[in-house]
């Protein structure tokens, strides 16, 4: 195991990995139950789109703030405090359901609050990772994080779906709260501490805006980071914003909540296999072809989902989507992590999370409302095809991207200056 997963040799990284497994499983179970609960309350994909947007929107509006705080203060403590609030919000949602006083607006408000905690946790965790493993094990660490986040779509929705069918949505929310509590405990056990307090920690909090601007300026000026983030936004908006469409697609092909759960599990299974395979990569050169294959495959998976007529084909398409999307995201994160300096790591990775979640949030919101009029299938096929075209066009027009796809890394900045 140590030979195949060298990042796990670090005890602190193992604790971060366990934290990610528990927190991601809780999040997928929460999303499953929350989406189905709102669909039952309203019978509207538009309403599901609203609650999905509410959960992701804080990454867009507060993610950069979380990144600036992660570069100022102890990243471990910031993640612990934020995750503790997540436990409270999940338990509150469960209590409202059990007491039978739940309304759609309450689900939306709690989704915003839960999303806010994630917007604070995400940059801190991403920035913490390179401090826990050697640089040569970073791709393995990022891939293992991808396995934890995306692969738990198997266990999270499967357990959540069983609990949902047997005990209802309230029990799923309590399950989510329990898993998040265990995740907080793993963060608490991490022994790593910052060597010194960041210089920015002593500056007034009113300068947080300047901190955020510094991170954004660096991301824009480094054209390697700018390219990866630009493609990331298009990828997430066009191929990963389908959560609001899945309840209706499951109903269309038959099977109801069972098919809906199977779609989530299929995405998780594909993500697990894809990121597990990625974690075994040792040669940088292989990273380029995998980046291209996963990028194009993400668009093709959306087309398969949109054309599927049976639950089996839908689940196959979901598995392909999970595998290609998780792999593409993991390689994108690794490329950025290997470029950025540590004192800007929290802010730049918060932009990564903000762009990913922001595009998915707005597209989910728009797709949810448009689907009520035009159906879900066209909103899967057309964006998937557009993404394939965008990726191919970028490959044809950007020499640095072609170099990346051939060599697995960018041309050094000095060579292209």
MARTORNU-783851 format. One record per residue (C-alpha): chain; z, y, x; residue in three letters; residue number from 0. Coordinates in nm, 3 decimals, padded with zeros to 5 digits. Layout:
<recs>
  milo       c3       c2       c1  nuvo  doti
     A        Z        Y        X   ALA   NUM
...
</recs>
This chain:
<recs>
  milo       c3       c2       c1  nuvo  doti
     A   00.000   00.000   00.000   UNK     0
     A   00.084   00.239   00.285   UNK     1
     A  -00.255   00.176   00.443   UNK     2
     A  -00.443   00.241   00.119   UNK     3
     A  -00.216   00.520  -00.011   UNK     4
     A  -00.090   00.695   00.304   UNK     5
     A   00.040   00.997   00.111   UNK     6
     A   00.304   00.772  -00.045   UNK     7
     A   00.462   00.723   00.296   UNK     8
     A   00.631   01.060   00.241   UNK     9
     A   00.949   01.012   00.029   UNK    10
     A   00.924   01.367  -00.108   UNK    11
     A   00.560   01.319  -00.206   UNK    12
     A   00.657   00.996  -00.385   UNK    13
     A   00.906   01.195  -00.592   UNK    14
     A   00.640   01.454  -00.671   UNK    15
     A   00.404   01.172  -00.766   UNK    16
     A   00.665   01.016  -00.998   UNK    17
     A   00.725   01.358  -01.149   UNK    18
     A   00.354   01.400  -01.215   UNK    19
     A   00.329   01.054  -01.374   UNK    20
     A   00.618   01.122  -01.611   UNK    21
     A   00.518   01.480  -01.697   UNK    22
     A   00.152   01.393  -01.750   UNK    23
     A   00.238   01.095  -01.969   UNK    24
     A   00.460   01.322  -02.176   UNK    25
     A   00.186   01.584  -02.203   UNK    26
     A  -00.085   01.341  -02.316   UNK    27
     A   00.146   01.187  -02.576   UNK    28
     A   00.235   01.538  -02.694   UNK    29
     A  -00.131   01.643  -02.722   UNK    30
     A  -00.218   01.325  -02.913   UNK    31
     A   00.056   01.366  -03.171   UNK    32
     A   00.018   01.743  -03.196   UNK    33
     A  -00.356   01.724  -03.259   UNK    34
     A  -00.323   01.450  -03.520   UNK    35
     A  -00.028   01.626  -03.690   UNK    36
     A  -00.224   01.950  -03.730   UNK    37
     A  -00.533   01.760  -03.851   UNK    38
     A  -00.318   01.590  -04.116   UNK    39
     A  -00.157   01.920  -04.217   UNK    40
     A  -00.484   02.111  -04.249   UNK    41
     A  -00.776   01.862  -04.252   UNK    42
     A  -00.958   02.111  -04.026   UNK    43
     A  -01.099   02.078  -03.674   UNK    44
     A  -01.071   02.455  -03.654   UNK    45
     A  -00.693   02.429  -03.684   UNK    46
     A  -00.689   02.161  -03.414   UNK    47
     A  -00.893   02.398  -03.198   UNK    48
     A  -00.636   02.674  -03.252   UNK    49
     A  -00.341   02.460  -03.145   UNK    50
     A  -00.538   02.324  -02.846   UNK    51
     A  -00.622   02.681  -02.748   UNK    52
     A  -00.258   02.784  -02.791   UNK    53
     A  -00.147   02.515  -02.548   UNK    54
     A  -00.404   02.606  -02.283   UNK    55
     A  -00.425   02.986  -02.320   UNK    56
     A  -00.106   03.058  -02.119   UNK    57
     A  -00.286   02.928  -01.810   UNK    58
     A  -00.541   03.204  -01.861   UNK    59
     A  -00.296   03.488  -01.921   UNK    60
     A   00.011   03.376  -01.723   UNK    61
     A  -00.129   03.133  -01.464   UNK    62
     A  -00.191   03.402  -01.198   UNK    63
     A   00.165   03.527  -01.251   UNK    64
     A   00.292   03.173  -01.192   UNK    65
     A   00.087   03.156  -00.874   UNK    66
     A   00.229   03.484  -00.745   UNK    67
     A   00.584   03.363  -00.815   UNK    68
     A   00.507   03.034  -00.637   UNK    69
     A   00.409   03.229  -00.325   UNK    70
     A   00.724   03.442  -00.344   UNK    71
     A   01.000   03.193  -00.420   UNK    72
     A   01.106   02.831  -00.369   UNK    73
     A   00.824   02.635  -00.535   UNK    74
     A   01.048   02.339  -00.609   UNK    75
     A   01.309   02.546  -00.795   UNK    76
     A   01.045   02.732  -00.991   UNK    77
     A   00.897   02.402  -01.110   UNK    78
     A   01.243   02.265  -01.205   UNK    79
     A   01.339   02.565  -01.419   UNK    80
     A   01.002   02.577  -01.595   UNK    81
     A   00.999   02.201  -01.665   UNK    82
     A   01.350   02.218  -01.814   UNK    83
     A   01.223   02.459  -02.079   UNK    84
     A   00.946   02.210  -02.158   UNK    85
     A   01.211   01.952  -02.249   UNK    86
     A   01.368   02.195  -02.495   UNK    87
     A   01.038   02.287  -02.664   UNK    88
     A   00.927   01.924  -02.710   UNK    89
     A   01.266   01.831  -02.859   UNK    90
     A   01.249   02.130  -03.093   UNK    91
     A   00.908   02.024  -03.220   UNK    92
     A   01.040   01.672  -03.282   UNK    93
     A   01.341   01.806  -03.473   UNK    94
     A   01.120   02.020  -03.701   UNK    95
     A   00.906   01.719  -03.787   UNK    96
     A   01.201   01.488  -03.852   UNK    97
     A   01.363   01.752  -04.075   UNK    98
     A   01.031   01.782  -04.262   UNK    99
     A   01.013   02.160  -04.223   UNK   100
     A   00.717   02.167  -03.984   UNK   101
     A   00.432   02.410  -04.048   UNK   102
     A   00.110   02.477  -03.860   UNK   103
     A   00.225   02.814  -03.729   UNK   104
     A   00.536   02.651  -03.581   UNK   105
     A   00.320   02.398  -03.397   UNK   106
     A   00.106   02.682  -03.262   UNK   107
     A   00.406   02.886  -03.140   UNK   108
     A   00.563   02.586  -02.969   UNK   109
     A   00.226   02.498  -02.814   UNK   110
     A   00.216   02.848  -02.664   UNK   111
     A   00.568   02.808  -02.526   UNK   112
     A   00.493   02.462  -02.390   UNK   113
     A   00.174   02.594  -02.233   UNK   114
     A   00.372   02.877  -02.074   UNK   115
     A   00.601   02.630  -01.899   UNK   116
     A   00.297   02.442  -01.769   UNK   117
     A   00.141   02.768  -01.646   UNK   118
     A   00.453   02.821  -01.434   UNK   119
     A   00.482   02.459  -01.316   UNK   120
     A   00.117   02.398  -01.225   UNK   121
     A   00.071   02.649  -00.940   UNK   122
     A   00.413   02.562  -00.795   UNK   123
     A   00.334   02.190  -00.785   UNK   124
     A  -00.015   02.239  -00.644   UNK   125
     A   00.115   02.474  -00.374   UNK   126
     A   00.404   02.238  -00.293   UNK   127
     A   00.183   01.934  -00.228   UNK   128
     A   00.041   02.028   00.118   UNK   129
     A   00.399   02.084   00.242   UNK   130
     A   00.491   01.722   00.166   UNK   131
     A   00.204   01.534   00.337   UNK   132
     A   00.006   01.566   00.664   UNK   133
     A  -00.327   01.746   00.634   UNK   134
     A  -00.524   01.426   00.696   UNK   135
     A  -00.361   01.269   00.390   UNK   136
     A  -00.430   01.565   00.159   UNK   137
     A  -00.734   01.412  -00.015   UNK   138
     A  -00.534   01.097  -00.078   UNK   139
     A  -00.245   01.305  -00.215   UNK   140
     A  -00.472   01.506  -00.445   UNK   141
     A  -00.645   01.188  -00.564   UNK   142
     A  -00.309   01.025  -00.634   UNK   143
     A  -00.212   01.335  -00.829   UNK   144
     A  -00.533   01.290  -01.025   UNK   145
     A  -00.442   00.928  -01.092   UNK   146
     A  -00.106   01.044  -01.223   UNK   147
     A  -00.238   01.325  -01.439   UNK   148
     A  -00.548   01.162  -01.578   UNK   149
     A  -00.460   00.795  -01.549   UNK   150
     A  -00.153   00.844  -01.764   UNK   151
     A  -00.394   00.909  -02.048   UNK   152
     A  -00.379   00.530  -02.076   UNK   153
     A  -00.002   00.491  -02.101   UNK   154
     A   00.075   00.827  -02.265   UNK   155
     A  -00.163   00.805  -02.563   UNK   156
     A  -00.117   00.427  -02.590   UNK   157
     A   00.260   00.456  -02.614   UNK   158
     A   00.229   00.774  -02.816   UNK   159
     A  -00.025   00.613  -03.050   UNK   160
     A   00.197   00.311  -03.112   UNK   161
     A   00.496   00.534  -03.178   UNK   162
     A   00.281   00.763  -03.394   UNK   163
     A   00.164   00.472  -03.609   UNK   164
     A   00.511   00.317  -03.637   UNK   165
     A   00.752   00.611  -03.648   UNK   166
     A   00.546   00.926  -03.693   UNK   167
     A   00.474   01.237  -03.489   UNK   168
     A   00.839   01.343  -03.461   UNK   169
     A   00.928   01.034  -03.261   UNK   170
     A   00.637   01.103  -03.024   UNK   171
     A   00.769   01.452  -02.957   UNK   172
     A   01.115   01.312  -02.875   UNK   173
     A   00.949   01.057  -02.646   UNK   174
     A   00.772   01.345  -02.472   UNK   175
     A   01.101   01.531  -02.428   UNK   176
     A   01.264   01.223  -02.272   UNK   177
     A   00.981   01.172  -02.024   UNK   178
     A   00.991   01.539  -01.927   UNK   179
     A   01.366   01.514  -01.863   UNK   180
     A   01.306   01.225  -01.622   UNK   181
     A   01.029   01.429  -01.456   UNK   182
     A   01.272   01.716  -01.394   UNK   183
     A   01.511   01.469  -01.227   UNK   184
     A   01.239   01.369  -00.979   UNK   185
     A   01.180   01.731  -00.882   UNK   186
     A   01.553   01.774  -00.831   UNK   187
     A   01.556   01.484  -00.582   UNK   188
     A   01.289   01.635  -00.354   UNK   189
     A   01.458   01.720  -00.024   UNK   190
     A   01.195   01.962   00.110   UNK   191
     A   01.307   02.322   00.134   UNK   192
     A   01.108   02.626   00.250   UNK   193
     A   01.169   02.706   00.617   UNK   194
     A   01.219   03.072   00.537   UNK   195
     A   01.210   03.302   00.238   UNK   196
     A   00.863   03.446   00.194   UNK   197
     A   00.836   03.809   00.293   UNK   198
     A   00.698   03.892  -00.050   UNK   199
     A   01.020   03.761  -00.210   UNK   200
     A   01.194   04.079  -00.090   UNK   201
     A   00.939   04.312  -00.245   UNK   202
     A   00.991   04.452  -00.597   UNK   203
     A   00.876   04.238  -00.887   UNK   204
     A   00.660   04.526  -01.006   UNK   205
     A   00.431   04.443  -00.713   UNK   206
     A   00.344   04.107  -00.866   UNK   207
     A   00.022   04.263  -00.992   UNK   208
     A  -00.078   04.347  -00.636   UNK   209
     A   00.007   03.991  -00.528   UNK   210
     A  -00.220   03.851  -00.798   UNK   211
     A  -00.497   04.092  -00.697   UNK   212
     A  -00.470   03.981  -00.333   UNK   213
     A  -00.522   03.618  -00.434   UNK   214
     A  -00.817   03.705  -00.657   UNK   215
     A  -00.972   03.920  -00.383   UNK   216
     A  -00.950   03.636  -00.132   UNK   217
     A  -01.102   03.387  -00.378   UNK   218
     A  -01.393   03.623  -00.442   UNK   219
     A  -01.458   03.715  -00.081   UNK   220
     A  -01.460   03.356   00.048   UNK   221
     A  -01.792   03.238  -00.091   UNK   222
     A  -01.697   02.873  -00.050   UNK   223
     A  -01.400   02.916  -00.283   UNK   224
     A  -01.609   03.133  -00.515   UNK   225
     A  -01.876   02.863  -00.544   UNK   226
     A  -01.629   02.584  -00.621   UNK   227
     A  -01.444   02.794  -00.879   UNK   228
     A  -01.769   02.908  -01.047   UNK   229
     A  -01.892   02.551  -01.088   UNK   230
     A  -01.543   02.446  -01.197   UNK   231
     A  -01.546   02.695  -01.483   UNK   232
     A  -01.886   02.581  -01.608   UNK   233
     A  -01.785   02.216  -01.575   UNK   234
     A  -01.461   02.256  -01.769   UNK   235
     A  -01.613   02.470  -02.042   UNK   236
     A  -01.917   02.251  -02.099   UNK   237
     A  -01.786   01.898  -02.042   UNK   238
     A  -01.407   01.900  -02.083   UNK   239
     A  -01.356   02.107  -02.399   UNK   240
     A  -01.386   01.824  -02.649   UNK   241
     A  -01.022   01.764  -02.752   UNK   242
     A  -01.059   01.956  -03.079   UNK   243
     A  -01.368   01.751  -03.169   UNK   244
     A  -01.216   01.406  -03.127   UNK   245
     A  -01.026   01.371  -03.458   UNK   246
     A  -01.349   01.439  -03.652   UNK   247
     A  -01.560   01.217  -03.423   UNK   248
     A  -01.310   00.933  -03.469   UNK   249
     A  -01.332   00.978  -03.845   UNK   250
     A  -01.714   00.986  -03.837   UNK   251
     A  -01.753   00.657  -03.649   UNK   252
     A  -01.469   00.487  -03.836   UNK   253
     A  -01.119   00.381  -03.750   UNK   254
     A  -00.924   00.703  -03.805   UNK   255
     A  -00.613   00.742  -03.591   UNK   256
     A  -00.674   00.405  -03.422   UNK   257
     A  -01.012   00.516  -03.290   UNK   258
     A  -00.865   00.856  -03.205   UNK   259
     A  -00.598   00.688  -02.990   UNK   260
     A  -00.858   00.456  -02.834   UNK   261
     A  -01.066   00.759  -02.729   UNK   262
     A  -00.769   00.908  -02.547   UNK   263
     A  -00.691   00.574  -02.384   UNK   264
     A  -01.057   00.534  -02.284   UNK   265
     A  -01.058   00.872  -02.114   UNK   266
     A  -00.738   00.777  -01.933   UNK   267
     A  -00.872   00.438  -01.823   UNK   268
     A  -01.186   00.596  -01.681   UNK   269
     A  -00.984   00.867  -01.507   UNK   270
     A  -00.752   00.610  -01.356   UNK   271
     A  -01.038   00.402  -01.214   UNK   272
     A  -01.226   00.709  -01.089   UNK   273
     A  -00.934   00.872  -00.911   UNK   274
     A  -00.809   00.539  -00.776   UNK   275
     A  -01.149   00.480  -00.616   UNK   276
     A  -01.148   00.838  -00.484   UNK   277
     A  -00.808   00.786  -00.324   UNK   278
     A  -00.961   00.515  -00.103   UNK   279
     A  -01.220   00.747   00.052   UNK   280
     A  -01.167   00.796   00.424   UNK   281
     A  -01.500   00.944   00.537   UNK   282
     A  -01.559   01.309   00.457   UNK   283
     A  -01.936   01.250   00.434   UNK   284
     A  -01.893   01.030   00.125   UNK   285
     A  -01.724   01.314  -00.059   UNK   286
     A  -02.052   01.502  -00.110   UNK   287
     A  -02.248   01.228  -00.293   UNK   288
     A  -01.941   01.148  -00.504   UNK   289
     A  -01.909   01.516  -00.595   UNK   290
     A  -02.273   01.519  -00.710   UNK   291
     A  -02.250   01.190  -00.900   UNK   292
     A  -01.931   01.286  -01.080   UNK   293
     A  -02.070   01.628  -01.167   UNK   294
     A  -02.391   01.497  -01.324   UNK   295
     A  -02.207   01.202  -01.476   UNK   296
     A  -01.974   01.438  -01.664   UNK   297
     A  -02.269   01.583  -01.853   UNK   298
     A  -02.422   01.244  -01.926   UNK   299
     A  -02.090   01.120  -02.064   UNK   300
     A  -02.087   01.404  -02.318   UNK   301
     A  -02.436   01.309  -02.431   UNK   302
     A  -02.329   00.947  -02.479   UNK   303
     A  -02.029   01.059  -02.686   UNK   304
     A  -02.246   01.281  -02.899   UNK   305
     A  -02.502   01.008  -02.971   UNK   306
     A  -02.251   00.723  -03.028   UNK   307
     A  -02.253   00.558  -03.371   UNK   308
     A  -01.975   00.301  -03.329   UNK   309
     A  -01.614   00.310  -03.205   UNK   310
     A  -01.704   00.083  -02.911   UNK   311
     A  -01.973   00.317  -02.779   UNK   312
     A  -01.748   00.617  -02.831   UNK   313
     A  -01.473   00.457  -02.622   UNK   314
     A  -01.724   00.363  -02.349   UNK   315
     A  -01.845   00.724  -02.341   UNK   316
     A  -01.483   00.842  -02.327   UNK   317
     A  -01.414   00.614  -02.029   UNK   318
     A  -01.720   00.747  -01.845   UNK   319
     A  -01.609   01.102  -01.926   UNK   320
     A  -01.260   01.038  -01.792   UNK   321
     A  -01.383   00.880  -01.470   UNK   322
     A  -01.641   01.144  -01.383   UNK   323
     A  -01.438   01.446  -01.489   UNK   324
     A  -01.119   01.344  -01.310   UNK   325
     A  -01.312   01.266  -00.992   UNK   326
     A  -01.497   01.597  -01.002   UNK   327
     A  -01.175   01.793  -01.057   UNK   328
     A  -00.992   01.612  -00.776   UNK   329
     A  -01.267   01.677  -00.522   UNK   330
     A  -01.286   02.042  -00.630   UNK   331
     A  -00.911   02.083  -00.580   UNK   332
     A  -00.926   01.915  -00.238   UNK   333
     A  -01.208   02.140  -00.121   UNK   334
     A  -01.007   02.449  -00.212   UNK   335
     A  -00.677   02.319  -00.071   UNK   336
     A  -00.838   02.256   00.268   UNK   337
     A  -00.973   02.612   00.287   UNK   338
     A  -00.700   02.847   00.168   UNK   339
     A  -00.408   02.970   00.387   UNK   340
     A  -00.059   02.863   00.278   UNK   341
     A   00.070   03.213   00.200   UNK   342
     A  -00.204   03.246  -00.066   UNK   343
     A  -00.196   02.886  -00.185   UNK   344
     A  -00.001   02.941  -00.506   UNK   345
     A  -00.216   03.233  -00.617   UNK   346
     A  -00.552   03.070  -00.543   UNK   347
     A  -00.452   02.739  -00.701   UNK   348
     A  -00.331   02.931  -01.005   UNK   349
     A  -00.685   03.069  -01.032   UNK   350
     A  -00.814   02.712  -01.014   UNK   351
     A  -00.583   02.615  -01.302   UNK   352
     A  -00.652   02.936  -01.493   UNK   353
     A  -01.028   02.893  -01.477   UNK   354
     A  -01.010   02.526  -01.575   UNK   355
     A  -00.764   02.569  -01.862   UNK   356
     A  -00.906   02.903  -01.974   UNK   357
     A  -01.259   02.772  -02.017   UNK   358
     A  -01.133   02.460  -02.194   UNK   359
     A  -00.907   02.670  -02.419   UNK   360
     A  -01.175   02.912  -02.540   UNK   361
     A  -01.444   02.647  -02.573   UNK   362
     A  -01.208   02.418  -02.766   UNK   363
     A  -01.127   02.707  -02.997   UNK   364
     A  -01.493   02.795  -03.053   UNK   365
     A  -01.608   02.434  -03.085   UNK   366
     A  -01.332   02.362  -03.336   UNK   367
     A  -01.453   02.634  -03.574   UNK   368
     A  -01.825   02.577  -03.521   UNK   369
     A  -01.782   02.202  -03.578   UNK   370
     A  -01.665   02.264  -03.934   UNK   371
     A  -02.016   02.394  -04.003   UNK   372
     A  -02.256   02.207  -03.774   UNK   373
     A  -02.066   01.886  -03.698   UNK   374
     A  -01.924   01.761  -03.371   UNK   375
     A  -02.224   01.578  -03.224   UNK   376
     A  -02.440   01.875  -03.133   UNK   377
     A  -02.137   02.031  -02.963   UNK   378
     A  -02.115   01.730  -02.733   UNK   379
     A  -02.484   01.671  -02.655   UNK   380
     A  -02.604   02.028  -02.598   UNK   381
     A  -02.321   02.148  -02.366   UNK   382
     A  -02.346   01.822  -02.168   UNK   383
     A  -02.718   01.875  -02.113   UNK   384
     A  -02.663   02.241  -02.021   UNK   385
     A  -02.406   02.144  -01.757   UNK   386
     A  -02.643   01.897  -01.593   UNK   387
     A  -02.902   02.176  -01.577   UNK   388
     A  -02.651   02.423  -01.429   UNK   389
     A  -02.543   02.179  -01.157   UNK   390
     A  -02.901   02.091  -01.061   UNK   391
     A  -03.002   02.459  -01.056   UNK   392
     A  -02.707   02.545  -00.832   UNK   393
     A  -02.806   02.264  -00.597   UNK   394
     A  -03.162   02.393  -00.573   UNK   395
     A  -03.063   02.756  -00.514   UNK   396
     A  -02.754   02.727  -00.292   UNK   397
     A  -02.798   02.603   00.064   UNK   398
     A  -02.421   02.579   00.114   UNK   399
     A  -02.393   02.348  -00.186   UNK   400
     A  -02.671   02.127  -00.053   UNK   401
     A  -02.488   02.108   00.281   UNK   402
     A  -02.170   02.010   00.096   UNK   403
     A  -02.348   01.735  -00.096   UNK   404
     A  -02.497   01.596   00.228   UNK   405
     A  -02.198   01.631   00.461   UNK   406
     A  -01.897   01.635   00.229   UNK   407
     A  -01.775   01.970   00.360   UNK   408
     A  -01.885   02.330   00.384   UNK   409
     A  -02.054   02.497   00.678   UNK   410
     A  -01.778   02.683   00.870   UNK   411
     A  -01.754   03.047   00.770   UNK   412
     A  -01.839   03.158   01.125   UNK   413
     A  -02.168   02.966   01.111   UNK   414
     A  -02.286   03.133   00.794   UNK   415
     A  -02.144   03.481   00.846   UNK   416
</recs>
